[in-house]
Amino acid sequence: MTSADHRPPAGRAVWLAAVALLVLAGFIVPYGILGGSGAPGLTLALFWLIFGLAVVVVIALGVARWRD
């Protein structure tokens, strides 16, 4: 094996940044921005729906190029 075989995949930094932004959004948006609006409503439910879909997409993109 050469040193080229041990290079991290291209785009890893972008993927890690997207994961970090999702983690931050998972705390800041529902508990900060939307949390002070009183009773939970449709806005909060829509946030969690979109957040969940974004997590699925980011994970799918992250594992799409995995190889044995």
Residue frames as a rotation matrix with the C-alpha (Angstrom) as fourth column:
MET 1
0.573 0.820 0.000 0.00
0.820 -0.573 0.000 0.00
0.000 0.000 -1.000 0.00
THR 2
-0.444 -0.682 0.581 1.14
0.657 -0.689 -0.306 3.48
0.608 0.246 0.754 -0.78
SER 3
-0.830 0.108 -0.547 0.54
0.380 -0.609 -0.696 6.63
-0.409 -0.786 0.464 1.18
ALA 4
-0.809 0.566 -0.157 -2.08
-0.522 -0.571 0.633 7.58
0.268 0.595 0.758 -1.43
ASP 5
-0.379 0.682 -0.626 -4.24
0.299 0.730 0.615 4.71
0.876 0.046 -0.480 -0.16
HIS 6
-0.325 0.186 -0.927 -4.51
0.945 0.099 -0.312 6.34
0.034 -0.978 -0.208 3.26
ARG 7
-0.964 0.018 0.266 -5.71
0.014 -0.993 0.118 9.77
0.267 0.117 0.957 2.15
PRO 8
-0.502 0.856 -0.121 -9.00
0.224 -0.006 -0.975 10.93
-0.835 -0.516 -0.189 3.60
PRO 9
-0.138 0.520 0.843 -11.77
0.982 0.180 0.050 11.10
-0.126 0.835 -0.536 1.00
ALA 10
-0.915 -0.138 0.380 -12.27
0.249 -0.933 0.261 14.41
0.318 0.333 0.888 -0.75
GLY 11
-0.195 0.887 0.419 -15.06
-0.226 -0.457 0.861 16.42
0.954 0.073 0.289 0.78
ARG 12
-0.122 0.133 -0.984 -14.67
0.805 0.593 -0.020 15.04
0.580 -0.795 -0.179 4.30
ALA 13
-0.890 -0.260 -0.374 -14.19
0.437 -0.720 -0.539 18.52
-0.130 -0.643 0.754 5.76
VAL 14
-0.711 0.697 0.086 -17.35
-0.533 -0.616 0.580 19.77
0.458 0.367 0.810 4.06
TRP 15
0.013 0.724 -0.690 -19.29
0.128 0.683 0.719 16.77
0.992 -0.098 -0.084 5.35
LEU 16
-0.369 -0.217 -0.904 -17.99
0.893 0.186 -0.410 17.25
0.257 -0.958 0.125 8.89
ALA 17
-0.999 0.040 -0.030 -18.91
-0.033 -0.975 -0.218 20.94
-0.038 -0.217 0.975 8.73
ALA 18
-0.365 0.924 -0.113 -22.44
-0.466 -0.076 0.881 20.01
0.806 0.375 0.459 7.63
VAL 19
0.032 0.324 -0.946 -22.73
0.618 0.737 0.273 17.57
0.785 -0.593 -0.177 10.54
ALA 20
-0.731 -0.376 -0.569 -21.48
0.682 -0.428 -0.594 20.24
-0.020 -0.822 0.569 12.96
LEU 21
-0.883 0.449 0.138 -24.02
-0.401 -0.874 0.275 22.76
0.244 0.187 0.951 11.63
LEU 22
-0.068 0.890 -0.450 -26.82
-0.120 0.441 0.890 20.22
0.990 0.115 0.077 12.00
VAL 23
-0.204 -0.075 -0.976 -25.82
0.873 0.438 -0.216 19.51
0.444 -0.896 -0.024 15.59
LEU 24
-0.947 -0.172 -0.271 -25.77
0.279 -0.859 -0.430 23.22
-0.159 -0.482 0.862 16.39
ALA 25
-0.637 0.771 0.028 -29.10
-0.528 -0.461 0.713 23.77
0.562 0.440 0.701 14.64
GLY 26
-0.100 0.596 -0.797 -30.57
0.348 0.771 0.533 20.88
0.932 -0.224 -0.284 16.64
PHE 27
-0.344 -0.060 -0.937 -29.90
0.938 -0.076 -0.339 22.86
-0.051 -0.995 0.083 19.83
ILE 28
-0.932 -0.168 -0.322 -30.16
0.190 -0.981 -0.038 26.50
-0.309 -0.097 0.946 18.81
VAL 29
-0.760 0.648 0.040 -33.31
-0.257 -0.358 0.898 26.48
0.596 0.672 0.439 16.70
PRO 30
0.007 0.895 -0.446 -35.79
0.369 0.412 0.833 24.50
0.929 -0.170 -0.328 18.83
TYR 31
0.188 0.039 -0.981 -34.55
0.978 0.084 0.191 25.60
0.090 -0.996 -0.023 22.26
GLY 32
-0.655 -0.486 -0.579 -33.48
0.538 -0.837 0.094 29.13
-0.531 -0.250 0.810 21.39
ILE 33
-0.973 0.214 -0.091 -35.27
-0.216 -0.694 0.687 30.60
0.084 0.688 0.721 18.41
LEU 34
-0.310 0.912 -0.270 -38.50
-0.206 0.213 0.955 28.60
0.928 0.352 0.122 18.53
GLY 35
-0.489 0.043 -0.871 -38.42
0.688 0.633 -0.355 27.72
0.537 -0.773 -0.339 22.24
GLY 36
-0.923 0.063 -0.379 -39.60
0.237 -0.683 -0.691 31.08
-0.302 -0.728 0.615 23.55
SER 37
-0.772 0.636 -0.022 -42.83
-0.386 -0.441 0.810 31.05
0.505 0.634 0.586 21.60
GLY 38
-0.136 0.758 0.638 -44.88
-0.974 0.014 -0.225 29.34
-0.180 -0.653 0.736 24.32
ALA 39
0.382 0.384 0.841 -46.66
-0.314 0.909 -0.273 26.08
-0.869 -0.160 0.468 23.59
PRO 40
-0.722 -0.642 0.258 -45.09
-0.011 0.384 0.923 23.82
-0.692 0.664 -0.284 20.96
GLY 41
0.329 0.866 -0.377 -46.82
-0.432 -0.216 -0.875 24.20
-0.840 0.451 0.303 17.66
LEU 42
0.912 0.121 0.391 -46.66
0.273 0.534 -0.800 23.29
-0.306 0.837 0.454 14.03
THR 43
0.720 -0.692 -0.055 -43.52
-0.590 -0.569 -0.573 25.36
0.366 0.445 -0.818 13.49
LEU 44
-0.023 -0.738 0.674 -41.56
-0.919 0.280 0.276 23.24
-0.393 -0.613 -0.685 15.93
ALA 45
0.401 0.246 0.882 -42.91
0.007 0.962 -0.272 20.02
-0.916 0.115 0.384 14.42
LEU 46
0.997 -0.046 0.064 -41.93
0.062 -0.054 -0.997 21.20
0.049 0.997 -0.051 10.93
PHE 47
0.365 -0.924 0.111 -38.44
-0.923 -0.375 -0.089 22.05
0.124 -0.070 -0.990 12.18
TRP 48
-0.089 -0.421 0.903 -37.97
-0.595 0.749 0.291 18.52
-0.799 -0.511 -0.317 13.54
LEU 49
0.737 0.391 0.552 -39.30
0.210 0.643 -0.736 17.03
-0.643 0.658 0.392 10.31
ILE 50
0.900 -0.432 -0.060 -36.89
-0.252 -0.403 -0.880 19.05
0.356 0.807 -0.471 8.17
PHE 51
0.173 -0.858 0.484 -34.06
-0.976 -0.085 0.199 18.43
-0.130 -0.507 -0.852 10.65
GLY 52
0.217 -0.030 0.976 -34.64
-0.246 0.966 0.084 14.67
-0.945 -0.258 0.202 10.50
LEU 53
0.929 0.141 0.341 -34.68
0.289 0.299 -0.910 14.66
-0.230 0.944 0.237 6.71
ALA 54
0.677 -0.736 0.012 -31.48
-0.633 -0.590 -0.502 16.72
0.376 0.332 -0.865 6.63
VAL 55
0.069 -0.643 0.763 -29.78
-0.812 0.408 0.417 14.23
-0.580 -0.648 -0.494 8.97
VAL 56
0.533 0.193 0.824 -30.80
0.185 0.923 -0.336 11.33
-0.826 0.332 0.456 6.72
VAL 57
0.982 -0.158 0.107 -29.45
0.067 -0.236 -0.969 13.13
0.179 0.959 -0.221 3.64
VAL 58
0.426 -0.878 0.220 -26.14
-0.887 -0.453 -0.092 14.04
0.180 -0.156 -0.971 5.31
ILE 59
0.078 -0.376 0.924 -25.62
-0.511 0.780 0.360 10.48
-0.856 -0.500 -0.131 6.55
ALA 60
0.762 0.259 0.593 -26.47
0.327 0.637 -0.698 9.07
-0.559 0.726 0.401 3.11
LEU 61
0.873 -0.487 0.005 -23.96
-0.278 -0.507 -0.816 11.41
0.400 0.711 -0.578 1.48
GLY 62
0.264 -0.812 0.521 -21.35
-0.954 -0.138 0.267 10.50
-0.145 -0.567 -0.811 4.08
VAL 63
-0.063 -0.268 0.961 -21.60
-0.309 0.921 0.236 6.76
-0.949 -0.282 -0.141 3.55
ALA 64
0.836 0.489 -0.248 -22.24
-0.354 0.137 -0.925 6.78
-0.418 0.862 0.288 -0.20
ARG 65
0.531 -0.707 -0.467 -18.56
-0.627 0.044 -0.778 6.31
0.571 0.706 -0.419 -1.03
TRP 66
0.202 -0.454 0.868 -17.62
-0.826 0.397 0.400 3.82
-0.526 -0.798 -0.295 1.68
ARG 67
0.406 -0.159 -0.900 -15.74
-0.589 0.707 -0.391 0.77
0.699 0.689 0.194 0.49
ASP 68
0.995 -0.094 0.022 -14.49
0.053 0.721 0.691 -2.40
-0.080 -0.687 0.722 2.18
